[in-house]
Amino acid sequence: MIQDPLTIAALVAGVTALAFWLDRRSRTFSKVGASLLVILFGAVLSNTGFVPHDSPVYRGIEGPVTSLAIIYLLLGVALADLKEAGPRMLVLFLVASVGTALGALAGAALFADALGPVTWKLAGAFTGTYTGGSLNFAAVGRGLGLPPSTFAAASAADNVTTAIWTGITLTAPLWLLRKSASGATAANPGITASAVSVASDEARQPEAHPFWGRTPISLFDLVLLAAIGMAVLIAAHLLEQRIGRFPEILWLTTIALLLAQVPAVRAIGGAQQLGYLGLHLFLAVIGIRSLVAAMIQVGPAVFLYTLVVVGVHGIFLFLLGRALRGPVPMLAVVSQAAVGGPSTAMAVAIARGYKELALPAVAVGVLGYALGNYAGFAIAYLVRGILGG
């Protein structure tokens, strides 16, 4: 077993790079995604005995590295862009978020016996991820202290459920519009499965995907990002110590979002790339700390929990959304923005020919990034207050 911290750090970086390479080069592995591949590779390293389950390297990544990643990703959230979505789409996104919260509460009640003391933490993590995407899942799960094995099982379940829901949001509008008298004005029956594949490929092109795009970054940009990141970490830590009331991750989220509204800060190159790097190093460590036996033990209940959350979210959104006269295509794109994040929402809009909804999809997805952490912690503590834990 390797114990040397430098070698362990190299392996963590290596499996992360391998996951990205396979995601980019292999159509098969791209369906799995770099995030889940990193977790799986990390789990293989530890469960085969190559690396230990604990190391100072892991603690460093789980601590400041992940906190900096969250800061850098949030620095790209421009709330002013929400004007692209318009009032109706924003209202529908809020309806979608409420549906997610109701689903998390319903799932917690159903699976409390099976999941035990981690139920409230999963309720928070799933509320976060189905409000804004994987960034919120990582932030809330880490902030609530979700056990690594449960985190890994939940992440895997989240990936599968998100893929299933993407298929539903791609096909449901066509089926629903056939039943609707207004279908002729909004449906695009000429879009086929091949168009979905093309749109998916387009979303993976360098100019459209944050993983592959080449962004000009100066040394001054990196210095500024380092200074800003450290300052936010210190400020969040001091606020938690002096004021309390909220976990450090929420102080960190709030400060980063406020800074992101300053155009000069948002224009600094490299923040998104550094953020995704740190986030995936964290996922590699989650995989390393995961015991296969524990993941199998919690896996079925966790997967069913994700299905309940997304199912309630969808039913609530489509019923109330239609009552509010929301167009079916808009409901589908809004739902995908909440469940899968802005990039998958844009892909759904393009694949179904709703190009006028592509930019608004990104806008409400960004709103999900901003709201997800707050909603996740709120539901987590509500569930803990009701069920204990």
Sequence and secondary structure as in RCSB ss.txt:
>XXXX:A:sequence
MIQDPLTIAALVAGVTALAFWLDRRSRTFSKVGASLLVILFGAVLSNTGFVPHDSPVYRGIEGPVTSLAIIYLLL
GVALADLKEAGPRMLVLFLVASVGTALGALAGAALFADALGPVTWKLAGAFTGTYTGGSLNFAAVGRGLGLPPST
FAAASAADNVTTAIWTGITLTAPLWLLRKSASGATAANPGITASAVSVASDEARQPEAHPFWGRTPISLFDLVLL
AAIGMAVLIAAHLLEQRIGRFPEILWLTTIALLLAQVPAVRAIGGAQQLGYLGLHLFLAVIGIRSLVAAMIQVGP
AVFLYTLVVVGVHGIFLFLLGRALRGPVPMLAVVSQAAVGGPSTAMAVAIARGYKELALPAVAVGVLGYALGNYA
GFAIAYLVRGILGG
>XXXX:A:secstr
    HHHHHHHHHHHHHHHHHHHHH HHHHHH HHHHHHHHHHHHHHTTSS S  HHHHHIIIIIHHHHHHHHHT
T  GGGGGGTHHHHHHHHHHHHHHHHHHHHHHHHHHHHHHGGGHHHHHHHHHHHHHH HHHHHHHHHHTT  HHH
HHHHHHHHHHHHHHHHHHHHHHHHHHHHTSTTHHHH  TT  HHHHHHHHHHHTSTTT TTT      HHHHHHH
HHHHHHHHHHHHHHHHHT SS HHHHHHHHHHHHHTSHHHHT TTHHHHHHHHHHHHHHHHHHT  HHHHHHHHH
HHHHHHHHHHHHHHHHHHHHHHHTT  HHHHHHHHHHHHH HHHHHHHHHHTT GGGHHHHHHHHHHHHHHHHHH
HHHHHHHHHHHH  
